[in-house]
Amino acid sequence: MFNINNILRENIKNLTPYSSARDEFQGEASVYLDANENAYGSPLDEQYNRYPDPLQYNVKKRLSEIKGVPIRNIFLGNGSDEAIDILFRAFCNPGIDNVIIVPPTYGMYQVSANINDVALKRVPLTTEYQLDLEGIAEAIDKNTKLIFICSPNNPTGNSINREDVETLLANFSGLVVVDEAYINFSRQKTFIQELTEYANLVVLQTLSKAWGLAGLRVGMAFASEEIIEVMNKVKPPYNINEASQKLALKALENVDQVNEWIKETLKERDNLVLELKNFDFVLDIYPSDANFILVKTTDPKAIYNFLVQRGIIVRDRSKVELCEGSLRITVGTPEENNILIKSLQDYK
């Protein structure tokens, strides 16, 4: 059985979080003289002289309506990367504990582990890019605190078998972190719906991909109330700035526009796959549930350099484990995709 107190660091259990001026007074007033802000305003058209809501209530309220999750189960971070880092700092003792990743996968799990001096256990995906449950079971020990699973997976693009993730959730006494950065493009339903079933589940999502807000840096974590309370305790007091909160809230009113873009992206993804299959230097195109495709080629470095010379940037993933020979290509607009295909027709 999962018990948060069995995996939470002792210093975090005893931590008294920073109490900001906006924590101590909530409501409306006519004169604010509590936070040492500039009372004259900002040298901008918009006024940003006041500190933002430290718990981003309005943004969470709108997300709660869209996702069907209570506000108390939502954490907002400066990108999903902040949520990842906070999980390490809250639950992993440096130099003692370890986490499991399943490469090829998103690189920030390893970077955060290294920054926080937490040992990393790597259990590669199978050749079908699915979980090696037996290998994971063998890797788990008494100091394993987190297992990270990216689904749809970056850089392979496929979704991880749902039953396999549920097997881990049911049998692991630490946290299973399911990173759903690309879930809006997937045929698989989100794991958010399983939060009431699994107390050790953390689901990561973002406004950077389908929502088109990568420049604002707004990431989300969905988890039990007790896990969210820990994350709010550890985070910096004002981790989402006022401009990002205002713009995110405005964007979240445009669900129909985002859904249209998703449909268009999926259509363009299918078209791009069909076009790329015509090239003899393309050896394989892996099934994708994301807004990108992983393409195995005869000479990824040469193709990458050729495209750079044409002003087209893709991602060379050929040195990544199980992605040998591969380029990762984001699905662009119809115009961008046509430019890519026309350029590749000139490649010799």
C-alpha positions as CSV (number, residue, x, y, z in Angstrom):
1,M,0.0,0.0,0.0
2,F,1.2,3.5,-0.9
3,N,1.9,5.8,2.1
4,I,3.2,9.2,1.3
5,N,5.0,9.4,4.7
6,N,7.1,6.4,3.7
7,I,8.7,8.2,0.8
8,L,8.6,11.9,1.8
9,R,12.0,13.3,2.9
10,E,12.1,14.0,6.6
11,N,13.3,17.6,6.1
12,I,10.3,18.2,3.8
13,K,7.9,16.8,6.4
14,N,9.2,19.3,8.9
15,L,9.5,22.2,6.4
16,T,7.7,25.5,7.2
17,P,7.1,27.0,3.8
18,Y,7.8,30.6,3.0
19,S,4.8,32.7,3.8
20,S,4.4,35.5,1.3
21,A,2.5,38.8,1.7
22,R,-0.2,37.3,-0.7
23,D,-0.5,34.2,1.5
24,E,-1.1,36.3,4.7
25,F,-3.7,38.5,3.1
26,Q,-6.2,37.2,0.6
27,G,-9.0,39.4,-0.7
28,E,-9.4,43.0,-2.0
29,A,-8.1,46.2,-0.4
30,S,-7.7,49.8,-1.5
31,V,-4.1,50.3,-0.2
32,Y,-1.4,47.6,-0.3
33,L,1.6,48.5,1.9
34,D,2.6,44.9,2.8
35,A,4.9,43.6,0.1
36,N,7.4,46.4,-0.6
37,E,6.2,46.7,-4.2
38,N,6.6,49.8,-6.3
39,A,3.4,51.8,-5.5
40,Y,3.7,53.9,-8.7
41,G,3.1,51.1,-11.1
42,S,5.1,49.7,-14.0
43,P,6.8,51.5,-16.9
44,L,4.6,49.5,-19.3
45,D,1.1,49.7,-20.8
46,E,0.1,46.8,-18.5
47,Q,0.7,47.1,-14.8
48,Y,2.8,44.3,-13.2
49,N,3.9,46.1,-10.0
50,R,1.9,43.7,-7.8
51,Y,3.0,40.2,-7.0
52,P,0.8,37.5,-8.6
53,D,-1.5,35.0,-6.9
54,P,1.0,32.4,-5.5
55,L,-1.5,29.6,-6.0
56,Q,-2.8,30.7,-9.4
57,Y,-6.5,30.2,-8.3
58,N,-8.2,31.6,-11.5
59,V,-6.1,29.6,-13.9
60,K,-6.6,26.4,-11.8
61,K,-10.3,27.1,-11.7
62,R,-10.5,27.2,-15.5
63,L,-8.3,24.1,-15.8
64,S,-10.6,22.4,-13.3
65,E,-13.5,23.0,-15.6
66,I,-11.7,21.8,-18.7
67,K,-10.0,18.7,-17.2
68,G,-12.8,17.7,-14.8
69,V,-10.4,17.7,-11.8
70,P,-10.9,19.6,-8.5
71,I,-8.6,22.6,-7.9
72,R,-7.0,20.9,-4.9
73,N,-5.6,18.2,-7.3
74,I,-3.8,20.7,-9.6
75,F,-0.3,22.1,-9.3
76,L,1.1,24.7,-11.7
77,G,4.8,25.0,-12.4
78,N,7.2,27.1,-14.5
79,G,6.9,24.4,-17.2
80,S,6.5,20.7,-16.4
81,D,10.3,20.8,-15.7
82,E,9.6,22.6,-12.4
83,A,7.2,19.9,-11.4
84,I,9.7,17.2,-12.2
85,D,12.4,19.0,-10.2
86,I,10.1,19.5,-7.2
87,L,9.3,15.8,-7.2
88,F,13.0,15.0,-6.9
89,R,13.5,17.6,-4.1
90,A,10.5,16.5,-2.1
91,F,10.8,12.7,-2.3
92,C,14.4,11.8,-3.1
93,N,17.2,11.9,-0.5
94,P,20.4,13.0,-2.4
95,G,23.1,10.3,-2.5
96,I,20.7,7.7,-1.1
97,D,17.6,7.3,-3.2
98,N,17.1,6.4,-6.8
99,V,14.6,6.7,-9.6
100,I,13.8,4.6,-12.7
101,I,13.6,6.0,-16.3
102,V,12.8,4.0,-19.4
103,P,14.9,5.2,-22.3
104,P,14.6,6.5,-24.9
105,T,12.7,9.1,-23.1
106,Y,12.5,12.8,-22.2
107,G,16.0,14.1,-21.2
108,M,15.0,16.3,-18.2
109,Y,14.4,13.3,-15.9
110,Q,18.1,12.4,-16.1
111,V,19.1,16.1,-15.8
112,S,17.0,16.6,-12.7
113,A,18.3,13.4,-11.2
114,N,21.9,14.6,-11.8
115,I,21.3,18.0,-10.4
116,N,19.7,16.6,-7.2
117,D,22.4,13.9,-6.8
118,V,19.8,11.1,-7.1
119,A,20.9,7.8,-8.7
120,L,19.4,6.9,-12.0
121,K,18.4,3.4,-13.0
122,R,17.8,2.9,-16.7
123,V,15.5,0.1,-17.9
124,P,15.3,0.5,-21.7
125,L,12.1,0.1,-23.6
126,T,11.6,-3.0,-25.7
127,T,12.3,-2.9,-29.4
128,E,8.6,-2.1,-29.8
129,Y,9.1,0.9,-27.5
130,Q,7.0,-0.6,-24.7
131,L,7.8,-1.1,-21.0
132,D,10.0,-4.0,-19.9
133,L,7.9,-4.8,-16.8
134,E,10.2,-7.6,-15.7
135,G,13.3,-5.3,-16.0
136,I,11.6,-2.6,-14.0
137,A,10.6,-5.0,-11.3
138,E,14.2,-6.2,-11.0
139,A,15.5,-2.6,-10.8
140,I,13.2,-1.5,-8.0
141,D,14.7,-1.6,-4.5
142,K,13.9,-0.1,-1.1
143,N,15.4,3.3,-2.2
144,T,13.5,3.6,-5.4
145,K,11.2,6.6,-5.1
146,L,10.0,7.6,-8.6
147,I,9.3,5.9,-11.9
148,F,9.0,8.2,-14.9
149,I,7.0,7.2,-18.0
150,C,6.4,9.5,-20.9
151,S,3.3,8.7,-22.9
152,P,3.0,9.5,-25.7
153,N,6.7,9.0,-25.5
154,N,9.4,11.5,-26.6
155,P,11.2,10.9,-28.9
156,T,9.5,7.8,-30.2
157,G,6.0,9.2,-30.4
158,N,4.1,6.1,-29.4
159,S,1.8,5.7,-26.4
160,I,2.8,3.2,-23.7
161,N,0.4,0.3,-23.1
162,R,-2.1,1.4,-20.5
163,E,-2.3,-2.0,-18.7
164,D,1.5,-2.0,-18.2
165,V,1.3,1.4,-16.5
166,E,-1.5,0.3,-14.3
167,T,0.5,-2.8,-13.3
168,L,3.2,-0.5,-12.0
169,L,0.8,1.7,-10.2
170,A,-0.8,-1.3,-8.5
171,N,2.5,-2.8,-7.4
172,F,5.0,0.0,-6.7
173,S,5.1,1.7,-3.4
174,G,6.7,4.9,-4.7
175,L,5.3,7.5,-7.2
176,V,4.6,6.6,-10.8
177,V,4.9,9.8,-12.9
178,V,3.1,9.7,-16.2
179,D,4.2,12.6,-18.4
180,E,1.4,13.4,-20.8
181,A,2.9,16.5,-22.6
182,Y,1.6,15.2,-25.9
183,I,-1.7,13.7,-24.7
184,N,-3.9,16.1,-26.7
185,F,-2.7,14.4,-29.9
186,S,-3.2,10.9,-28.7
187,R,-5.9,8.3,-29.2
188,Q,-5.3,7.1,-25.6
189,K,-7.3,8.7,-22.8
190,T,-5.5,10.6,-20.1
191,F,-4.5,9.0,-16.8
192,I,-6.0,12.0,-15.0
193,Q,-9.2,9.9,-14.8
194,E,-7.3,7.3,-12.7
195,L,-6.3,9.7,-9.9
196,T,-9.1,8.5,-7.6
197,E,-7.9,4.9,-8.1
198,Y,-4.2,5.3,-7.5
199,A,-2.8,7.4,-4.7
200,N,0.7,7.1,-6.0
201,L,-0.1,8.6,-9.5
202,V,1.3,11.9,-10.7
203,V,0.2,13.1,-14.2
204,L,2.2,15.8,-15.9
205,Q,0.7,18.0,-18.7
206,T,1.6,21.3,-20.3
207,L,0.3,24.3,-22.2
208,S,3.4,24.3,-24.3
209,K,2.4,21.8,-27.0
210,A,-1.3,21.6,-28.2
211,W,-2.1,24.9,-26.5
212,G,0.7,26.8,-28.2
213,L,2.0,28.6,-25.1
214,A,5.6,27.3,-25.0
215,G,6.9,30.9,-24.4
216,L,4.8,31.3,-21.3
217,R,6.2,28.3,-19.4
218,V,3.1,26.9,-17.7
219,G,3.2,23.2,-16.8
220,M,0.7,21.2,-14.8
221,A,0.8,18.3,-12.3
222,F,-2.3,16.4,-11.3
223,A,-2.2,14.2,-8.2
224,S,-3.8,13.5,-4.9
225,E,-4.4,16.4,-2.6
226,E,-1.6,15.3,-0.2
227,I,1.0,15.2,-3.0
228,I,-0.2,18.6,-4.4
229,E,0.2,20.1,-0.8
230,V,3.8,18.9,-0.7
231,M,4.6,20.4,-4.1
232,N,3.0,23.7,-3.1
233,K,5.1,23.6,0.1
234,V,8.3,23.2,-1.8
235,K,7.8,25.5,-4.8
236,P,9.0,29.1,-4.8
237,P,6.3,31.5,-3.6
238,Y,5.5,33.2,-7.0
239,N,6.5,30.5,-9.5
240,I,4.0,31.6,-12.2
241,N,4.4,35.2,-13.1
242,E,1.4,37.5,-13.5
243,A,1.8,37.9,-17.3
244,S,1.8,34.1,-17.8
245,Q,-1.3,33.7,-15.6
246,K,-3.3,36.4,-17.4
247,L,-2.4,35.1,-20.9
248,A,-2.9,31.5,-19.9
249,L,-6.4,32.3,-18.6
250,K,-7.2,34.1,-21.8
251,A,-6.0,31.2,-23.9
252,L,-8.0,28.7,-21.9
253,E,-11.1,30.3,-23.2
254,N,-10.3,29.2,-26.7
255,V,-10.8,25.5,-26.5
256,D,-12.5,25.3,-29.9
257,Q,-9.5,26.9,-31.6
258,V,-7.1,24.5,-30.0
259,N,-9.2,21.5,-30.9
260,E,-9.2,22.7,-34.6
261,W,-5.4,22.9,-34.5
262,I,-5.2,19.4,-33.1
263,K,-7.3,18.0,-35.9
264,E,-5.3,19.8,-38.5
265,T,-2.0,18.6,-36.9
266,L,-3.2,15.0,-37.0
267,K,-4.2,15.3,-40.6
268,E,-0.9,16.9,-41.5
269,R,0.9,14.2,-39.6
270,D,-0.7,11.5,-41.8
271,N,0.1,13.4,-45.0
272,L,3.7,13.9,-43.9
273,V,4.1,10.2,-43.2
274,L,2.8,9.3,-46.7
275,E,5.1,11.8,-48.4
276,L,8.2,10.7,-46.5
277,K,7.6,7.1,-47.4
278,N,8.4,7.9,-51.0
279,F,12.0,8.6,-50.3
280,D,14.5,5.7,-50.6
281,F,16.6,7.1,-47.8
282,V,13.7,6.7,-45.4
283,L,14.0,3.2,-43.9
284,D,11.1,3.3,-41.3
285,I,8.6,5.7,-39.9
286,Y,7.5,4.8,-36.4
287,P,3.8,5.0,-35.4
288,S,3.1,8.3,-33.6
289,D,0.5,9.5,-31.1
290,A,2.1,12.9,-30.9
291,N,2.7,16.0,-33.0
292,F,6.0,14.7,-34.3
293,I,7.3,11.6,-36.0
294,L,10.5,9.5,-35.6
295,V,12.0,8.7,-39.0
296,K,14.8,6.2,-39.5
297,T,17.1,7.1,-42.3
298,T,20.2,5.9,-44.1
299,D,22.3,8.9,-43.1
300,P,20.7,11.1,-40.4
301,K,23.6,13.4,-40.0
302,A,23.9,14.2,-43.7
303,I,20.2,14.8,-44.0
304,Y,20.1,17.0,-40.9
305,N,23.0,19.1,-42.2
306,F,21.4,19.3,-45.7
307,L,18.2,20.6,-44.1
308,V,20.0,23.1,-41.9
309,Q,21.6,24.6,-45.0
310,R,18.1,25.1,-46.4
311,G,17.0,26.8,-43.1
312,I,15.0,23.8,-41.9
313,I,15.7,22.5,-38.4
314,V,14.7,19.0,-37.3
315,R,16.1,17.0,-34.4
316,D,18.9,14.5,-34.8
317,R,18.1,11.7,-32.4
318,S,20.5,9.2,-34.0
319,K,22.8,9.0,-31.0
320,V,19.9,8.2,-28.6
321,E,19.5,4.7,-27.4
322,L,17.1,2.6,-29.6
323,C,16.8,5.5,-32.0
324,E,19.9,4.9,-34.1
325,G,19.7,6.4,-37.6
326,S,16.6,8.5,-36.7
327,L,15.5,12.1,-37.0
328,R,12.6,13.5,-35.1
329,I,10.4,15.8,-37.2
330,T,7.8,18.1,-35.7
331,V,4.5,18.3,-37.7
332,G,4.4,21.9,-39.1
333,T,1.8,23.8,-40.9
334,P,0.9,22.6,-44.5
335,E,3.2,25.2,-45.9
336,E,6.1,24.2,-43.6
337,N,5.6,20.5,-44.4
338,N,5.6,21.2,-48.1
339,I,8.8,23.1,-47.9
340,L,10.4,20.2,-46.0
341,I,9.2,17.6,-48.6
342,K,10.3,19.8,-51.6
343,S,13.7,20.3,-50.0
344,L,14.1,16.5,-49.4
345,Q,13.4,15.9,-53.1
346,D,16.6,17.7,-53.8
347,Y,18.6,15.6,-51.4
348,K,21.1,13.2,-53.0
